């Protein structure tokens, strides 16, 4: 097996940096990236559990998170009434969109964990289902917003060794049968992007005393000194930092009537809008909204006008090119179908330029979307703003150079295969425990149409052809796609120059 051979070669030399230089809004700050599987001991390293000898119902080297709902209905499951054009979401027992729950973590470092051990942290949180397509999955993903006991005031707490924060995602890998994608690629993306990327930790979840399997606790994207560190907005400031999210489910009252939306330059048919996430609702006056709309629109206007190809390069003055280069390489390499469709964030600090990121939502990458993704094609070079950026010769050359650099380092085939194998080995028996509950999902006939992959139209494939029948097959499919895609891009990355060839925009220059 290619992975085992490469791991043997790399055991003495594999290096996963624990510290990255992150550049945030023009400042370089040393920020650690903590890779859980490298820092926490494996099952083998821990030896037999001194408490139960491994005989307890749940004895794990992973942290344990306990959530108690008190029997309440968890809001957020999708509900589509017969004849309705839109999907609504199930409310709680009293019409709530979030319920108040208690939680605890068992996460002391370097020991075995059991659900009834002395908790490391306890608290209360507002709790609901989260996600888009994942809301349909039987294994739920959840949002936890930490609050004080009154349920009203926000509360910050560091969980599983991550910096203190209020908003957390409990992601339950379901369609991703490898369990690995979000953990692996959030960590590696931090090294590629060189900016803040949500921290992630594996854990096992107990919900109302019932085992739910392997989860990934993730920092949610938030403007905070511990997360996306933007200059704080103060009432009356004539300019401000901002964070926007491009998606199809934006709240209209927080959405921009920006240039691309106004001129239909966004992806036609998806009704995509840019929603302001920061400043928050209490600070988002009409004046602030109009400022963000004008600033964001100016960057778009320059991209979608002859300014891009007039030779002056003026359009580059407001855009952080490095962020767009790194982001494109990641999204293209991973075949992220949602780019500029959903979960696409952009931000500007008053001290810096407009940047794309942070990255988010990797459960569908590397051909784990609901329908197969080609591995031998550039899928995103003409998506959203990149259809214009690719017309700039300098941008294309920077993409090519940076891609070559990354393929000699963090995105090298050897490094990626060794990283995956190390994470999988560290998870150990947690994988089997997860599939004692969810093993039936390897049979596509036992899950709903919203919980499985579909064959490509006209391919002749069956459901069983495109859905893995075991954990091992799921991992091998992911790695095979990753290796083949990387090798194809290695051979074809220079063909991106076609998009910046003068013949593509000569008419614009003449006009």
URTA-V860577 format. One record per pair of residues at least 24 apart in sequence whose C-alpha atoms are under 7 Angstrom apart, sorted by sequence separation. I is the first residue (numbers start at 1). J is the second residue. D is the distance in Angstrom with one decimal. If there is no record, write none. Layout:
BEGIN
[[I	J	D] [I	J	D]]
END
This chain:
BEGIN
[[100	124	6.8] [101	125	5.4] [124	148	6.4] [144	168	5.1] [248	272	4.6] [251	275	6.8] [74	99	6.7] [100	125	5.7] [101	126	6.3] [124	149	6.1] [143	168	5.9] [144	169	6.2] [247	272	5.2] [248	273	6.3] [250	275	5.7] [100	126	4.7] [101	127	6.6] [143	169	4.7] [246	272	6.5] [247	273	5.7] [442	468	6.3] [443	469	6.5] [99	126	5.3] [100	127	6.3] [142	169	5.8] [143	170	6.2] [246	273	5.5] [247	274	6.7] [442	469	4.8] [98	126	5.5] [99	127	5.3] [142	170	5.0] [246	274	4.4] [442	470	6.2] [98	127	5.2] [99	128	6.8] [141	170	5.6] [142	171	6.5] [245	274	5.4] [246	275	6.3] [336	365	5.5] [98	128	5.2] [141	171	4.6] [244	274	6.0] [245	275	5.1] [335	365	5.9] [141	172	5.0] [196	227	6.5] [244	275	5.3] [245	276	6.6] [324	355	7.0] [334	365	5.4] [335	366	5.9] [69	101	4.9] [140	172	6.0] [196	228	6.2] [244	276	4.4] [245	277	6.9] [323	355	5.7] [324	356	5.9] [334	366	5.1] [68	101	5.7] [69	102	6.9] [139	172	6.2] [243	276	6.0] [244	277	5.4] [320	353	5.3] [323	356	5.8] [67	101	6.8] [68	102	5.3] [243	277	5.5] [319	353	5.1] [320	354	5.6] [67	102	5.9] [68	103	6.3] [139	174	6.3] [243	278	5.0] [258	293	5.6] [318	353	5.0] [319	354	4.8] [320	355	5.1] [67	103	4.5] [242	278	5.1] [257	293	6.7] [318	354	6.0] [319	355	6.4] [66	103	5.5] [67	104	6.7] [137	174	7.0] [162	199	6.9] [242	279	6.1] [256	293	5.6] [66	104	5.2] [258	296	7.0] [259	297	4.8] [65	104	5.9] [66	105	6.2] [258	297	5.1] [65	105	4.5] [260	300	6.5] [64	105	5.7] [65	106	6.4] [160	201	7.0] [259	300	6.3] [64	106	5.1] [172	214	6.9] [173	215	6.5] [259	301	6.2] [63	106	5.7] [64	107	6.5] [172	215	4.7] [340	383	6.8] [63	107	4.6] [171	215	5.6] [172	216	6.5] [335	379	6.8] [340	384	5.5] [170	215	6.4] [171	216	5.1] [170	216	5.9] [171	217	6.2] [233	279	6.8] [332	378	6.9] [170	217	4.7] [332	379	6.6] [169	217	5.8] [170	218	6.4] [235	283	7.0] [332	380	6.0] [64	113	6.8] [66	115	6.9] [168	217	7.0] [169	218	5.1] [61	111	6.7] [63	113	6.5] [168	218	5.8] [169	219	6.4] [61	112	4.9] [62	113	7.0] [64	115	6.3] [100	151	6.6] [168	219	5.1] [169	220	6.1] [60	112	5.6] [61	113	6.0] [76	128	5.7] [77	129	6.4] [167	219	6.8] [168	220	5.2] [59	112	6.5] [60	113	5.2] [75	128	5.2] [76	129	4.7] [107	160	6.0] [167	220	5.7] [59	113	5.7] [60	114	6.7] [74	128	5.6] [75	129	6.2] [76	130	6.7] [59	114	5.2] [74	129	6.9] [58	114	5.9] [78	135	6.5] [77	135	5.8] [78	136	6.7] [77	136	6.9] [49	112	6.2] [163	226	6.3] [46	111	6.9] [40	109	7.0] [41	110	6.1] [272	341	6.9] [40	110	6.4] [413	483	6.6] [325	398	6.9] [325	399	5.4] [329	403	6.6] [370	452	6.7] [371	453	5.7] [370	453	4.3] [371	454	5.1] [372	455	6.9] [304	388	6.7] [369	453	7.0] [370	454	5.8] [371	455	6.1] [372	456	6.3] [303	388	6.1] [371	456	6.1] [400	493	6.3] [246	340	6.5] [247	341	5.7] [248	342	6.5] [400	494	6.5] [246	341	6.9] [247	342	4.2] [246	342	6.0] [247	343	6.3] [246	343	6.5] [245	343	6.6] [246	344	5.2] [245	344	5.7] [246	345	6.3] [245	345	4.5] [396	496	6.7] [244	345	5.7] [245	346	6.5] [396	497	6.3] [244	346	5.4] [243	346	5.9] [244	347	6.2] [243	347	4.3] [242	347	5.6] [243	348	6.7] [242	348	5.6] [375	481	6.7] [241	348	5.5] [242	349	6.6] [393	500	5.1] [241	349	4.4] [391	499	5.3] [392	500	5.4] [241	350	5.0] [376	485	6.3] [390	499	5.6] [391	500	4.0] [240	350	5.8] [375	485	5.1] [390	500	5.9] [366	478	6.1] [376	488	6.0] [366	481	6.3] [366	482	6.2] [267	384	6.5] [231	349	6.3] [266	384	6.0] [230	349	5.5] [231	350	6.8] [193	323	6.6] [193	326	5.7] [192	326	6.4] [193	327	6.8] [65	203	6.9] [64	203	5.5] [65	204	6.3] [66	205	6.1] [67	206	6.3] [68	207	6.1] [69	208	6.3] [62	202	6.7] [63	203	4.8] [64	204	4.9] [65	205	5.0] [66	206	4.8] [67	207	5.0] [68	208	4.7] [62	203	5.3] [63	204	6.4] [64	205	5.9] [65	206	6.2] [66	207	6.0] [67	208	6.1] [62	204	6.6] [333	485	7.0] [333	486	6.8] [197	358	5.9] [196	358	6.9] [197	359	6.6] [36	201	6.5] [20	191	6.7] [23	194	6.4] [24	195	6.2] [22	194	4.8] [23	195	5.6] [21	194	6.4] [22	195	4.6] [20	194	6.9] [22	196	6.7] [185	362	6.9] [182	361	6.9] [182	362	5.0] [181	362	6.0] [182	363	5.7] [181	363	5.7] [176	363	5.9] [176	368	6.7] [310	509	6.5] [309	509	6.9] [306	508	6.2] [24	229	7.0] [214	430	6.8] [213	433	6.7] [214	434	5.6] [213	434	4.3] [213	437	7.0] [175	451	6.6] [175	452	6.7] [178	471	6.2] [177	471	6.3] [178	474	5.7] [177	474	5.9] [178	475	5.4] [136	450	6.4] [137	451	5.8] [25	349	5.8] [26	351	6.8] [25	351	5.9] [26	352	5.9] [25	352	5.0] [42	426	5.4] [37	423	5.9] [37	426	5.9] [6	414	6.1] [7	418	5.1] [6	418	6.7] [3	417	5.7] [3	418	6.7]]
END
